[in-house]
């Protein structure tokens, strides 16, 4: 219950060690706090003047940390942008509205590391000059919301929230905003619309939330995982973080692994680990089945074939391979599965979750889904159907306002490429326009 969780933490905010709340024997590798150590050490060091806010931003920038919610925007740049806005009302928001099929790593982080999520959020507030922070949490994440509320109460009891925190002159308030529901609210500008009491639809960008966010004020928004990575980066230094990745990759990465694997679950591995190694970590294919395809970055990422299992899981390498890191969700699919049906199922999700604001997404996703389900019922897609799907995909990718419409048909097209014996990249050349990734907006 709330009282029990709060009682366990209100005392000194110390690390409890193994097992973690989810039953792990060891803390996750991004947790700098050993069992029995006082938590929020990094935040205290900034509030007491032992470390400057600018040093924190510099560490985050130098670490190369990028947004882990899907868009991959450089975190330090985002923090600096908000910090550079004129003094006055500013906000910071942790986007915990994780709701893409196959994506559940933030849920685990919230359960096991609420202290890191909130410490990262509070550091973001101190560094940018925001006095009010929010965690915008998916409404189905009741147990995790419960844990967060207890942690916030513990912070208040420890004097780390309120006015003039630790004599720093800083005011820090935290609240939780429970999402009214809907996948699109995880898109940063739709999230802000919902918090303002409007219909949850993405805004045209620019302006971006860092300049014109909640209530028109500069707003820092990052995902759960991004905020949780900040304390260890500041504590151990940006070089330490860079050294954690495999090969040229940077840091640690949480993945949700699901589909036809022996041990579906959340895994934290060095960024740049290959899909093959991650699948091994998850016990390999269930029942020793042969692998047909993976989706390396959640439902909106393109399918890759078994010949691409050794591609390092990282932003750049996956983009080069014709897919994306996305939300950090690897889905493995065994031989014998109808891949086009699986991709059409993904499209059905996006069709259902389209907010309907722009015509290409609203109409295009419905048309494409109808065309594909009819074709699947008739035994396959003929050349005319294929061309229509490709045309719809191109129009939606280039003209939709937000990431949902831009990527909704990507997985289907990648499967069509595989059916032709080509790779995803050959069938579906990535648009080099960097704005497309930026506009995905899932922090
Ligand atoms: Fe809404 Fe789709 Fe347009 Fe995004 S692309 S704003 S989800 S209609």
Boltz pocket constraint, residues with backbone or C-beta under 6 A from the ligand:
constraints:
  - pocket:
      binder: B
      contacts: [[A, 184], [A, 201], [A, 202], [A, 353], [A, 354], [A, 355], [A, 356], [A, 357], [A, 358], [A, 359], [A, 361], [A, 362], [A, 400], [A, 401], [A, 402], [A, 403], [A, 404], [A, 405], [A, 406]]
      max_distance: 6.0
